[in-house]
Amino acid sequence: MYVQQDIFAGMTIEVEKFYTIKYCGKNVQRTGRCNPTPDTQTRLNERNAVKKLRRLINANFKRNDYHLILTYNPEKRALDPEMARKDLKKFLDRLRYAFKKLGAELKYIAVSEYGKKSMHHHLVISGDIPADKLADLWTNGRIGLRLLDGSGDYIRLADYLIKQSRKTFNDPEKAVFKKRWCGSKNLVKPVVKRKVVSANSWREYPQAPKGYMIIPESIEYGVSDITGYPYQYYRMIKIPENIGKERNRNDKNGIRHTT
C-alpha cells in the first residue's frame, strides 16, 4: 500500500505517490536518508515554495490575466521596506477601487524585492481591467505588463517569482513581507484529495485520465531525502476541446509527445 495525493488547481492535476512507515510493503526498501543537510533542506523548502505558489496561480489565473512589474523612478524610490509596503498598499487600494467601478473583483498575488539598487514589486492580477487604466494607478514609476499565456500551467512564472523574492525573504532588514508573497483573501485554494492505494497500481509510466495529458518533463522517480522511501510525481494538464483529436494522434500510453 502507498499514499496518493492528487492536487487539483485550475487546468492542472498534480499527483504525488509515496510510502510511509504505516503504508509500505516488505519489498519496499528504505535507504535511511532521513537527516537532510541544511543545504538539502533549503533546496527542499525552495522547491516546496515554488510548488505552493504554482498551484495557487494555476487555480486562480488564466490566459490574458496580467503579470505586472512595478518599478520606481530614482527620485521616488522607497527608502526602506516599510515605505515599499505602504507604496504597494496604496496601489492595491486604487486597483481594488478601479475594479469595483468596473463591476469586477480583484484577485492578486504580490511578491516584492527590496534592495539598494533594485527595488520593485511583482503582481499577478486578474485581467478584468483595461491595460491602459493601470498607468495612472502607480505614481512612483513605470509599470511593465505581460499577459499570461493559455497553458494553464504557470510553473516558470512561479519559479521566477520565488527567485525574485529569495534574497529579500531571507534578509530581515530587507523583507517587505514576512511571507514569500501576499495575496488577496478571495483566492481559490487548490483542492487536495488523498487516498491509500494498492501497491500493484504503482506504474512505471503513469496514465492520465480521460480529458488530460501528462506533461512528460514533470515525471519524477526518486527517493525522498526526508523519509528515505521511494516516491513518484507528475503533472497533468487538461486538454482543450479543440485539440482533442490531435491528442489521439500524437499521444501514446497517456504521455504527451511533440511532433
LINPE-V487431 format. One record per pair of residues at least 24 apart in sequence whose C-alpha atoms are under 10 Angstrom apart, sorted by the first residue. I is the first residue (numbers start at 1). GAP is how many residues later the second one is. Records with the same first field share a line. If there is no record, write none. Layout:
# LINPE-V487431
I: GAP  GAP
This chain:
# LINPE-V487431
1: 24  195  196  197  198  199  200  201
2: 193  194  195  196  197  198  199  200  229
3: 191  192  193  194  195  196  228
4: 189  190  191  192  193  194  198  227  228  229
5: 187  188  189  190  191  228
6: 185  186  187  188  189  229
7: 48  183  184  185  186  187  228
8: 47  50  51  181  182  183  184  185  228
9: 45  46  47  48  49  50  51  52  143  144  179  180  181  182  183  228
10: 45  46  47  48  49  50  51  52  142  143  178  179  180  181  227  228
11: 47  48  51  139  140  141  142  201  225  226  227  228  229
12: 43  46  47  139  140  141  142  178  200  201  202  203  223  224  225  226  227
13: 42  45  140  177  178  179  195  199  200  201  221  222  223  224  225
14: 37  41  178  200  204  219  220  221  222  223
15: 177  178  179  191  204  217  218  219  220  221
16: 178  204  215  216  217  218  219
17: 177  178  179  180  185  204  213  214  215  216  217
18: 178  184  204  205  206  209  211  212  213  214  215
19: 177  180  205  208  209  210  211  212  213
20: 207  208  209  210  211
21: 206  208
23: 173  174  175  176
24: 174  175  205  206
25: 174
28: 201  202
29: 199  200  201
30: 193  194  197  198  199  200
31: 192  193  194  196  197  198  199
32: 191  192  193  194  195  196  197
33: 190  191  192  193  194  195  196
34: 190  191  192  193  194  195
35: 190  191  192  193
36: 188  189  190  191
37: 188
40: 185  186
41: 184  185
44: 181  182
46: 113  116  117  120
47: 112  115
49: 109  110  113  131  132
50: 105  106  107  108  109  110  111  112  113
51: 104  107  108
52: 106  138
53: 56  101  102  104  105  106  108  109  127  128
54: 99  100  101  102  103  104  105  107  108
55: 98  99  100  103  134  135  136
56: 53  98  102  127  131  132  133  134
57: 51  52  67  68  95  96  97  98  100  101  130  131  132  133
58: 93  94  95  96  97  100  130  131  132
59: 93  94  128  129  130  131  132
60: 47  48  49  64  65  66  92  126  127  128  129  130
61: 46  47  63  64  65  66  87  89  91  92  93  126  127
62: 63  64  65  85  86  87  88  89  90  91  92
63: 63  64  84  85  86  87  88  89
64: 61  62  63  64  82  83  84  85  86
65: 59  60  61  62  63  64  80  81  82  83  84  85
66: 42  57  58  59  60  61  62  63  65  78  79  80  81  82  83
67: 41  42  43  55  56  57  58  59  60  77  78  79  80  81  90
68: 42  53  54  55  56  57  66  75  76  77  78  79
69: 41  42  43  51  52  53  54  55  73  74  75  76  77
70: 42  49  50  51  52  53  68  69  70  71  72  73  74  75
71: 47  48  49  50  51  67  68  69  70  71  72  73
72: 46  47  48  49  66  67  68  69  70  71
73: 46  66  67  68  69
74: 43  45  66  67
75: 65  66
76: 63  64  65
77: 39  40  41  42  43  63  64
78: 36  37  38  41  42  62
79: 35  36  37  40
80: 34  35  36  39  93  94  95  96
81: 31  32  33  34  38  87  91  92  93  94  95  96
82: 92  93  94  95
83: 93
84: 28  29  30  35  36  37  91  92  93
85: 27  29  36  90  91  92
86: 90
87: 34  51  52  53
88: 24  32  33  34  35  50  52  88
90: 47  48  49
91: 43  45  46  47  48  49
92: 31  45  46  92
93: 44
94: 40  42  43  44
95: 30  34  38  39  41  42  43
98: 31  35  36  39
99: 27  28  29  30
101: 28
102: 26  27  28
103: 25
104: 24  25
105: 24  81
106: 78  79  80  81
107: 76  77  78  79  80  81
108: 74  75  76  77  78  79
109: 72  73  74  75  76  78
110: 51  67  70  71  72  73  74
111: 50  51  53  54  57  58  65  66  68  69  70  71  72
112: 49  52  53  54  56  57  62  63  64  65  68  69  70
113: 48  50  51  52  53  54  55  56  61  62  63  64  67
114: 50  51  53  54  55  57  59  60  61  62
115: 52  53  58  59  60
116: 58
120: 44
121: 43  44  55
122: 39  42  43  59
123: 38  58  59  60
124: 24  33  37  59
125: 58  59
150: 90
151: 86  87  88  89
152: 85  86
153: 62  82  83  84  85
202: 29  30
203: 29
204: 28
205: 48  49  50
206: 26  27  28  47  48  49
207: 29  45  46  47  48
208: 27  28  29  30  45  46  47  48
209: 27  29  45
210: 28  29  44
211: 25  26  27  28  29  30  33  36
212: 24  25  26  27  28  32  35  42  43  44
213: 24  25  26  34  38  40  41  42  43  44
214: 24  25  37  39  40  41  42  43
215: 39  40  41  42
216: 38  39  40  41
217: 39
